[in-house]
């Protein structure tokens, strides 16, 4: 029986102590594994968010926003020119127009109310009488696909409930109509209405979850430019950047390119603050991860030290019989490695099992303790312009915060935890580090034990 | 043949220097059993430590069959202990979680005894000390004191050492068993031509040796 086999066998010499050491190691290793998995999941989520959320920049003519203010419309050339800016992946151009009662047979589902009277009902809408209907907002867009997942129509999230979207380059006289407007005018897919003297066919219906956003109609950009005699005019654009980290640089480049002709705003800061809880969880999990590994090593170190002190005489006997220091140290390293391997095996399985609830709990706790940024986040096509008699936050102004970032918070609790090869490799490396650190002091103590002590202690 | 010349060892304590072994000189032939008697604290165990190379002397020489041992380095001392010295302790000092046979094989492993022969050698040693085969697989706590000491003797002689150092080998045993153990040591020494040094304070045990030496305050004298 060589030293290694003796070491493995010694690990089971005191069953009670062995179980205790293995259980404590397993708990520490489970904690470190779950923290590693949580960290990986949070990292993946942060990367995903950075590349898909808050990575948009709103561009609108200087002094104009959501049908309010003044200024001069931007041109299609100016907006498409933004595609040449580094890290810009797409530019969604919009032309926001109003159809008065003389330009369409549609009836607005919303009356001006007291707010409409106070603010003039927005671009072309409202008016003096609080009971009069507002004008119909028509948004020309070159990216109906993106419009239907938020952005073009006041920052809301439009979901296509029936029909189809038109193509980005369409010049057809077609529209996708908000459900509130459709209900008011008995519109369905295939129905028609008139606008600027043309017959427009409804190809789809959408629902954005707010009366304001659902009172609009989306049409191809080129069609609206032609029909509204606004050739090459654009009243807003959403610039998509490849990653949240590049938003600031892209916004600066856009400002430089368009000069004073445009107002350029981004939601980067808001998303960064929303990501703060995830970054905190990442930090906590990193510290806990290393803390647990060091803790496990300390537990093993103290256990092995206790075992060496307890077997001091036995070590002396082994040396008196001719065992080399290396042989005795190998025996104890084998013993500590046995503890570590058993603890790692149990801890690895335990860590995988508890990683998901621990990650959720950490994220929930952090999300709950962090204050969400309030206030209005302006979407490209939002702003004041609605009506209503009471005070309801303008939906276009707050949808960005309520839908998009609210949705981001919701996805925090839906983090996907998984075990990767790197987790397995970490478990292996951690076990080696724990075994090495755990047996280091014991090994040093063993080499200092003199065989003569066996006789002296007789 | 063991030749010890002017061997000395001094320990520094808070109360000053203690001369545990002073200018000890003696010789012992192969197969000879030598008893070293002395009171507690006389330096018996220190002398045994020096002869077993468990400790290094301050001065003097130890020569075993022509080889100088006192100046060996740590590796050399370990090798010497493994191959040329066998220890028998008062408290047996068997490894508790190994069986009787495994304890014997431990000494064979350290001495690099051929792997394939270790089993047979261990069985032979158990037979030599009069232990039944059914005791071979028992752990020390399942053996009597006398049986444990027999295993310890088997372990000490297993690697065919030139020198056996027995420190109060009968100290933990009753008189009858102690007599048997000493007899066993004598027989093993004769059979294997091994020099046996027995440290004891029991005159009756000492009287069974070929020669008797007395140690007092670290100094050794031969008793006629």
Interface residues (C-beta under 8 A of the other chain):
Chain A: X1 X2 X6 X9 X10 X13 X313 X314 X317 X318 X319 X320 X321 X322 X323 X324 X327 X450 X451 X452 X454 X455 X456 X458
Chain B: X45 X48 X49 X52 X54 X55 X75 X78 X79 X81 X82 X83 X87 X89 X90 X91 X93 X95 X96 X97 X98 X102 X105 X106 X107 X109 X110 X111 X155 X167 X168
